[in-house]
Amino acid sequence: MDNKTIARTFRLLAQLMELHEENPFKIKSIANASFKLDKLPFKLVGKTAEEIAQVDGIGKSISAKVVELLDTGSIKELTDLLALTPQGIVEMLGIKGIGPKKIFVIWHELKIDTVGELYYACNENRLIEAKGFGLKTQEEIKKVIEFKMAANGRFLYAHVEPLVNNIFASLSVWLNQVEHDALLGVAGQFRRCCEIIDEVKLVVGTDNTIVLNNKIAEFEGLIFEQTVDDTFTAITETGLSVQLKVVNKAYFYVEWFKQTGNDAHVEEVLKRLPEGSYHNEEAIYQAAGLSYVEPELREGLGEIELALTNNLPKLITFDDLKGTLHNHSTWSDGVNTLEEMALFCKDTLNLEYLGICDHSRSAFYAKGLDEQRVYGQHQEIDALNKKLAPFKIFKGIESDILNDGSLDYSEEILKTFDFVVASIHSPLRMDEEKATARLIKAIENPYTTILGHPTGRLLLSRAGYPIDYKKVIDACAANGVVIEVNANPLRLDLDWRWHRYALAKGVMLSINPDAHRTEGFYDMHFGVLTARKGGLTSDKNLNSFSLDEITRYFDSRKFSRI
């Protein structure tokens, strides 16, 4: 064990002591010792407690701890504190920009105990209002966490989309200068709109592969290195792996097809495909006796059978969205006022309606609405609806699903809303049986309109609580409850792999941005992409309904409760 490791151990001990509000003089002593131990001109290994105690600022107590660490590999006091501290809180201590005092607030006041939840809170602007924080600190924390998330070589689709688009644009310009008629396509996971991206694949078609292979090194956007014949790889500054495949132009579309679909899909099509060159991908599928399969669906999950019988769904598009549901304003933890959110939807996005779903009273950390504030918000909505007509704001709420599965308002309050999004926010540590029963009870509540982010997952950060998907979806089908496709790129929950089962059971979905600021509405783009992967069509998506249609839908739900 070298001196730096020993010093880091003492630094962690000092941080945990501060986090648990121990004696400040003792904390200062441990912190000072950490600094001094790191700067010693000699190794501590092999030294006795008496020798270490002679170091200025160390003393007998700390020297004993150093020897204990060297002899046993740990310090009892540190071990005891670690046992009292969630692992996620310990991980936060390694994030630049937040020390024990801020983490104390995050843990005890905001009730956040994992890095994934902290990142999501940054996206929801929940840190801005907390003591000792501000917008600048929140953004710095967010950037550090994003860097840590990228360190394992895996990225959220939303994080790489602008980067991939820039690479594609730069490479297109360069190719046009090198060889005017070259073809270029993005393939792989990115083209299939997978929620997690491990690698970006590019395919280039050229009349002279040898010449282009020799010129790839001249491209200034990335440093490509040749790995095998006609294949080059590069790593972006953020750590994203990029693969570029150069092929003869006549076979560009075949290669683009091969590099796009997953192995199962490609194999099934190639079994049916006569060898040769094709002028586009539509021609490839036609030659294989199949309807054209959109890239998002090429996952080997039954799409070939649908293509054989011409039964592929007409996938939803962003233009199909007529409104947006499940959004937050300054009434709870949003950044923009209710009117600002409404005007953005009306004037910028040209939508017909906004569903506002601020947090309910149990979400005290997010300024959840008590009964009196619900009444106040409804008064503002009534006034804005007169002002903004025919645009309409629907009175919604994101009602917390309590531990026993009940919602956190009385029937008298719930019936005042146009619709209710029922969501679990805490506690999240449940086994499958508990989580499933809790959700089903909430689904069976006659006031539940939409089941919000069903598993509570945060991609690359938190797996979410386990549920029996079939039981939950079946319960939604039996009770006429819509399931949310939470479009926040950290969530994308319900997982697209379960969309088809839900649709087959007659369950409606709703692409909800869970926006906490006006820019958050654009997350519906990512919701549409993941919904397309799940085979969603516009007629089965709640917020594709026109204003008249969704008004009738909400009214019919109210009528059914009478």
BELHUGI-V929271 format. One record per backbone hydrogen bond with DSSP energy under -1.0 kcal/mol. NH is the residue of the N-H (numbers start at 1). CO is the residue of the C=O. Records with the same first field share a line. If there is no record, write none. Layout:
BEGIN
NH = CO + CO
END
This chain:
BEGIN
6 = 2
7 = 3
8 = 4
9 = 5
10 = 6
11 = 7
12 = 8
13 = 9
14 = 10
15 = 11
16 = 12
17 = 13
18 = 14
19 = 15
20 = 16
21 = 18
22 = 17
27 = 23
28 = 24
29 = 25
30 = 26
31 = 27
32 = 28
33 = 29
34 = 30
35 = 31
36 = 32
37 = 33
38 = 34
47 = 44
52 = 48
53 = 49
55 = 52
58 = 55
63 = 59
64 = 60
65 = 61
66 = 62
67 = 63
68 = 64
69 = 65
70 = 66
71 = 67
72 = 68
73 = 69
79 = 75
80 = 76
81 = 77
82 = 78
83 = 79
85 = 82
90 = 86
91 = 87
92 = 88
93 = 89
94 = 91
95 = 92
98 = 95
103 = 99
104 = 100
105 = 101
106 = 102
107 = 103
108 = 104
109 = 105
110 = 105
112 = 106
118 = 114
119 = 115
120 = 116
121 = 117
122 = 118
123 = 119
124 = 120
125 = 122
126 = 121
133 = 130
138 = 134
139 = 135
140 = 136
141 = 137
142 = 138
143 = 139
144 = 140
145 = 141
146 = 142
147 = 143
148 = 144
149 = 145
150 = 146
153 = 150
155 = 197
157 = 195
160 = 156
161 = 157
164 = 160
165 = 161
166 = 162
167 = 163
168 = 164
169 = 165
170 = 166
171 = 167
172 = 168
173 = 169
174 = 170
175 = 171
176 = 172
177 = 173
178 = 174
179 = 175
182 = 179
183 = 205
185 = 203
187 = 201
188 = 259
191 = 187
192 = 188
193 = 190
194 = 189
197 = 155
200 = 241
202 = 243
203 = 185
204 = 245
205 = 183
206 = 247
212 = 208
213 = 209
214 = 210
216 = 212
218 = 215
219 = 216
225 = 233
227 = 231
231 = 228
232 = 244
233 = 225
234 = 242
236 = 240
239 = 236
242 = 234
243 = 200
244 = 232
245 = 202
246 = 230
247 = 204
249 = 206
251 = 248
252 = 249
255 = 251
256 = 252
257 = 253
258 = 254
259 = 255
261 = 257
262 = 298
266 = 262
267 = 263
268 = 264
269 = 265
270 = 266
271 = 267
272 = 269
285 = 281
286 = 282
287 = 283
288 = 284
289 = 286
290 = 285
291 = 307
297 = 294
298 = 295
299 = 297
306 = 302
307 = 303
308 = 304
309 = 305
311 = 306
315 = 313
316 = 536
320 = 317
321 = 318
322 = 543
323 = 543
324 = 353
328 = 515
330 = 336
332 = 329
334 = 329
335 = 516
341 = 337
342 = 338
343 = 339
344 = 340
345 = 341
346 = 342
347 = 343
348 = 344
349 = 344
351 = 345
352 = 322
354 = 392
355 = 324
356 = 394
357 = 327
360 = 398
363 = 360
364 = 362
366 = 363
367 = 364
368 = 363
369 = 359
374 = 370
375 = 371
376 = 372
377 = 373
378 = 374
379 = 375
380 = 376
381 = 377
382 = 378
383 = 379
384 = 380
385 = 381
386 = 382
387 = 383
388 = 384
391 = 388
392 = 352
394 = 354
396 = 356 + 394
398 = 358
399 = 397 + 421
401 = 423
402 = 406
405 = 402
414 = 410
415 = 411
416 = 413
417 = 414
418 = 395
419 = 395
421 = 397
422 = 450
423 = 399
430 = 428
435 = 431
436 = 432
437 = 433
438 = 434
439 = 435
440 = 436
441 = 437
442 = 438
443 = 439
444 = 440
448 = 445
449 = 420
450 = 420
451 = 482
452 = 422
458 = 462
459 = 490
461 = 458
462 = 458
465 = 455
469 = 467
472 = 468
473 = 469
474 = 470
475 = 471
476 = 472
477 = 473
478 = 474
479 = 475
481 = 476
482 = 449
483 = 508
484 = 451
485 = 510
486 = 493
487 = 512
491 = 488
492 = 488
498 = 495
499 = 496
502 = 498
503 = 499
504 = 500
505 = 501
506 = 503
507 = 502
509 = 540
510 = 483
512 = 485 + 510
514 = 326
520 = 517
521 = 518
522 = 519
523 = 520
524 = 521
525 = 522
527 = 523
528 = 524
529 = 525
530 = 526
531 = 527
532 = 528
533 = 529
534 = 530
535 = 532
536 = 531
540 = 537
541 = 538
542 = 509
544 = 541
545 = 542
550 = 546
551 = 547
552 = 548
553 = 549
554 = 550
555 = 551
556 = 552
557 = 553
558 = 554
559 = 555
560 = 556
561 = 558
562 = 559
END
